[in-house]
């Protein structure tokens, strides 16, 4: 059975609004595709150590990725490594350069779980960052210019040559995400 991996943003959880909307849509409209949204650690090596076995357990069956914010970064790493299709929602670009404000003790936005972020954790993100996007045909980006956390123009540059839809306005959470779920799945499953 094919699987959709939804990868939530940094310091978020499977209880994020977009994750829940995606899960509900999948249950009603694509029950033939397994849905998986694991809780992602703030530590890049732990995230990749968890996601790679999930993907490898499902291959050669189709594995589809939707990644939001930092989840978009992880989806990119996985899409490049395993030649997978991915929809990226306001994705993080070069996250190693933007995580310094997280150094020290933090709490998860949704679960409240406490965690410590150290300089070596930032290095993990930098080490994972793909040098180039080699599989441009595998990506669909959805960006909103009103993203107050990440500059959408960085993603436009990084993913030049990929399918990119940029909406004026919105915010980092991607306003009205649910209206794109059907088109996201169509892109992912189109061969």
Residue pairs with C-beta under 8 A, 6 or more apart in sequence:
1 32
1 33
1 34
1 61
2 32
2 33
2 34
2 58
2 61
2 62
2 63
2 64
2 189
3 33
3 34
3 35
3 36
3 54
3 58
3 61
3 62
3 63
3 64
4 22
4 26
4 30
4 33
4 34
4 35
4 36
4 64
4 65
4 66
4 185
4 188
5 36
5 37
5 38
5 51
5 54
5 55
5 63
5 64
5 65
5 66
5 75
5 78
6 14
6 18
6 19
6 22
6 23
6 35
6 36
6 37
6 66
6 67
6 68
6 71
7 37
7 40
7 51
7 65
7 66
7 67
7 68
7 70
7 71
7 72
7 74
7 75
8 14
8 16
8 18
8 19
8 37
8 40
8 68
8 69
8 71
9 16
9 68
9 69
9 70
9 71
9 92
10 42
10 69
10 70
10 92
10 95
10 102
11 42
11 102
11 106
11 108
11 109
12 40
12 68
12 69
12 108
12 109
12 110
13 19
13 39
13 108
13 109
13 110
13 111
14 37
14 38
14 39
15 110
15 111
16 68
16 110
17 173
17 177
18 68
18 89
18 173
18 174
18 177
19 37
21 177
21 178
21 181
22 35
22 37
22 66
22 181
23 35
23 37
25 178
25 181
25 182
26 33
26 35
26 185
27 35
29 182
29 185
30 185
33 64
33 185
33 189
36 54
38 50
38 51
38 54
39 111
40 47
40 50
40 70
40 71
40 74
41 47
41 50
42 102
42 106
42 115
42 117
42 121
43 121
43 124
44 74
44 121
44 124
44 125
44 127
44 128
45 124
47 74
48 74
48 77
48 78
48 128
51 74
51 78
52 78
52 81
55 63
55 78
55 82
55 84
59 82
62 189
63 82
63 84
64 84
64 85
64 86
64 185
64 188
64 189
65 75
65 78
65 79
65 84
65 85
65 86
65 87
65 188
66 75
66 86
66 87
66 88
66 89
66 184
66 188
67 73
67 74
67 75
67 76
67 86
67 87
67 88
67 89
67 91
68 88
68 89
68 90
68 91
68 174
69 89
69 90
69 91
69 92
69 149
69 150
69 172
70 92
70 95
71 89
71 91
72 86
72 88
72 89
72 90
72 91
72 92
73 91
73 92
73 93
73 95
73 125
73 129
75 86
75 87
75 88
75 91
76 86
76 88
76 91
76 130
76 133
76 139
77 128
77 129
77 130
78 84
78 86
79 85
79 86
79 135
79 138
79 139
80 130
80 133
80 134
80 135
83 135
83 138
84 138
85 138
85 139
85 140
85 187
85 188
86 138
86 139
86 140
86 188
87 139
87 140
87 141
87 142
87 184
87 187
87 188
88 139
88 140
88 141
88 142
88 155
88 159
89 142
89 174
89 177
90 142
90 143
90 144
90 147
90 149
90 150
90 152
90 155
90 172
90 174
91 141
91 150
91 155
91 159
92 98
92 150
93 150
93 154
93 155
93 158
94 129
94 154
94 158
95 125
95 129
96 122
96 123
96 125
96 126
96 129
97 126
98 150
99 117
99 121
99 122
99 125
100 122
102 117
103 117
103 118
103 119
103 122
104 116
104 117
105 114
105 115
105 116
106 114
106 115
106 116
106 117
107 113
107 114
107 115
108 114
108 115
133 139
133 158
133 159
133 161
133 162
136 159
136 161
136 162
137 162
139 159
139 162
139 163
140 162
140 163
140 164
140 165
140 184
140 187
140 188
141 155
141 159
141 162
141 163
141 164
141 165
142 165
142 167
142 174
142 177
142 180
142 184
143 152
143 155
143 156
143 164
143 165
143 166
143 167
144 152
144 166
144 167
144 168
144 169
144 170
144 171
144 172
144 174
144 175
145 152
145 166
145 167
145 168
145 169
145 170
146 168
146 169
146 170
146 171
146 175
147 170
147 171
147 172
148 171
148 172
149 172
150 172
152 166
155 164
156 164
156 166
163 187
169 175
170 176
